[in-house]
Amino acid sequence: MLSIGPRTHFRWQKLSSPYFGRIAKPIARVSLKKKSGDWQEFWVEVDSGAAISLFNKSDCDLLGYRLQDGWVCELQGVTGHSIHCYVHNIDMKIGEEVIKAKVAFSDSDKHRLLLGRVDVFDSFEIDLRGKTLDTFFGRDL
């Protein structure tokens, strides 16, 4: 069923690729709640192929959380390589909507930030429009 409530809109960003020239990617602004209670804004790639949202170790530090307080997991990417992570349950805000989301923080700082399916895709109707380069996040009233 289509969302009938308010929707949050993001335009895709055009980025340079060494192989494909300029390509557009669905990028969204999300905020994660810091341990202090304040919100920290991030720009992340909306990735329907990512099981969970993925951030870097330095992001965990910035939020004031202790990396090792999360539960350990190994995430495997499309290439088959694994990345060691710690999963935390954190308040996430997209537009004005706040959800509790599982967020994985890697023990490195060598990857892009991803907005994955777990908790996020369950909470929002996400409309990725490649033809118009628009992304919409909506929730039912």
PLY file of the C-alpha trace (Angstrom):
ply
format ascii 1.0
element vertex 141
property float x
property float y
property float z
element edge 140
property int vertex1
property int vertex2
end_header
0.00 0.00 0.00
1.34 3.44 -0.85
2.20 5.85 1.94
-0.36 8.60 2.41
1.53 10.50 5.13
4.20 13.14 4.77
7.26 12.20 2.75
10.89 13.25 3.00
12.58 13.93 -0.33
16.24 13.71 -1.37
17.79 14.34 -4.78
20.37 11.85 -5.99
23.96 13.06 -6.19
26.11 12.72 -9.26
29.52 11.31 -8.45
32.55 10.50 -10.57
33.37 6.89 -11.31
36.69 5.92 -12.89
34.88 3.37 -15.06
31.44 4.83 -15.76
32.00 8.61 -15.74
29.46 10.58 -13.74
26.79 8.40 -12.18
23.90 9.28 -9.88
23.49 7.62 -6.49
20.61 7.81 -4.01
22.02 9.77 -1.08
19.96 10.62 2.01
20.51 12.75 5.11
19.99 10.81 8.33
20.71 11.76 11.92
21.84 9.41 14.66
21.32 10.18 18.33
24.51 10.77 20.26
25.04 9.35 23.73
24.65 12.97 24.94
21.13 13.09 23.46
22.05 15.48 20.62
21.65 14.51 16.97
24.53 14.02 14.51
23.81 14.38 10.80
25.28 12.07 8.14
24.91 11.74 4.37
24.57 8.07 3.44
24.00 6.03 0.31
20.61 4.31 0.26
21.51 0.70 -0.54
18.72 -1.84 -0.92
21.40 -4.53 -1.26
22.85 -3.80 2.19
21.31 -5.87 4.96
22.13 -3.32 7.69
23.16 0.34 7.87
26.93 0.62 8.00
29.04 3.40 9.51
32.73 3.80 10.37
34.54 3.45 13.70
35.15 7.22 13.81
31.37 7.77 13.51
30.84 5.59 16.60
33.45 7.66 18.45
31.81 10.91 17.29
28.46 9.71 18.65
30.07 8.98 22.01
29.48 5.22 22.02
32.08 2.60 22.87
32.54 0.48 19.74
32.97 -2.83 21.59
29.70 -2.34 23.55
27.83 -3.48 20.43
27.42 -7.12 19.48
30.00 -8.51 17.09
29.17 -9.48 13.52
30.95 -10.09 10.25
29.34 -8.44 7.24
30.05 -9.74 3.78
29.92 -7.47 0.76
29.15 -8.21 -2.85
32.80 -9.12 -3.50
32.77 -11.74 -0.74
35.14 -9.82 1.53
34.16 -9.63 5.19
34.28 -6.61 7.47
34.36 -6.88 11.26
31.58 -4.79 12.87
29.80 -4.01 16.11
26.03 -3.54 16.02
24.32 -0.95 18.24
20.62 -0.07 18.62
20.45 3.68 18.02
17.72 6.23 17.43
17.78 7.29 13.78
15.95 10.25 12.29
15.00 10.60 8.63
13.16 13.83 8.00
11.13 14.31 11.19
10.51 10.58 11.73
12.49 8.80 14.47
12.98 5.03 14.56
15.08 2.64 16.63
17.55 1.05 14.21
20.31 -1.51 14.33
23.46 0.20 13.05
26.74 -1.60 12.35
30.00 0.25 13.00
33.06 -1.24 11.35
36.35 -1.36 13.22
37.90 0.69 10.39
37.31 3.93 8.49
37.77 2.69 4.92
34.28 2.46 3.44
31.32 4.60 2.43
28.32 4.99 4.70
25.31 2.86 3.79
21.65 2.96 4.76
20.59 -0.68 4.74
17.32 -2.58 5.01
17.14 -3.80 8.64
14.71 -1.58 10.59
14.84 1.21 7.97
13.04 -0.55 5.12
10.58 -2.01 7.67
9.73 1.48 8.96
9.49 3.46 5.72
8.09 3.12 2.27
11.16 4.00 0.18
10.67 5.14 -3.39
13.89 5.19 -5.45
13.26 6.89 -8.79
16.26 6.49 -11.08
14.61 8.21 -14.01
14.04 11.47 -12.10
16.90 11.00 -9.58
14.61 11.32 -6.57
14.27 9.34 -3.35
11.22 9.58 -1.09
10.81 8.21 2.45
7.20 7.93 3.62
5.32 6.47 6.55
1.68 5.47 6.86
-0.48 7.73 8.98
0 1
1 2
2 3
3 4
4 5
5 6
6 7
7 8
8 9
9 10
10 11
11 12
12 13
13 14
14 15
15 16
16 17
17 18
18 19
19 20
20 21
21 22
22 23
23 24
24 25
25 26
26 27
27 28
28 29
29 30
30 31
31 32
32 33
33 34
34 35
35 36
36 37
37 38
38 39
39 40
40 41
41 42
42 43
43 44
44 45
45 46
46 47
47 48
48 49
49 50
50 51
51 52
52 53
53 54
54 55
55 56
56 57
57 58
58 59
59 60
60 61
61 62
62 63
63 64
64 65
65 66
66 67
67 68
68 69
69 70
70 71
71 72
72 73
73 74
74 75
75 76
76 77
77 78
78 79
79 80
80 81
81 82
82 83
83 84
84 85
85 86
86 87
87 88
88 89
89 90
90 91
91 92
92 93
93 94
94 95
95 96
96 97
97 98
98 99
99 100
100 101
101 102
102 103
103 104
104 105
105 106
106 107
107 108
108 109
109 110
110 111
111 112
112 113
113 114
114 115
115 116
116 117
117 118
118 119
119 120
120 121
121 122
122 123
123 124
124 125
125 126
126 127
127 128
128 129
129 130
130 131
131 132
132 133
133 134
134 135
135 136
136 137
137 138
138 139
139 140
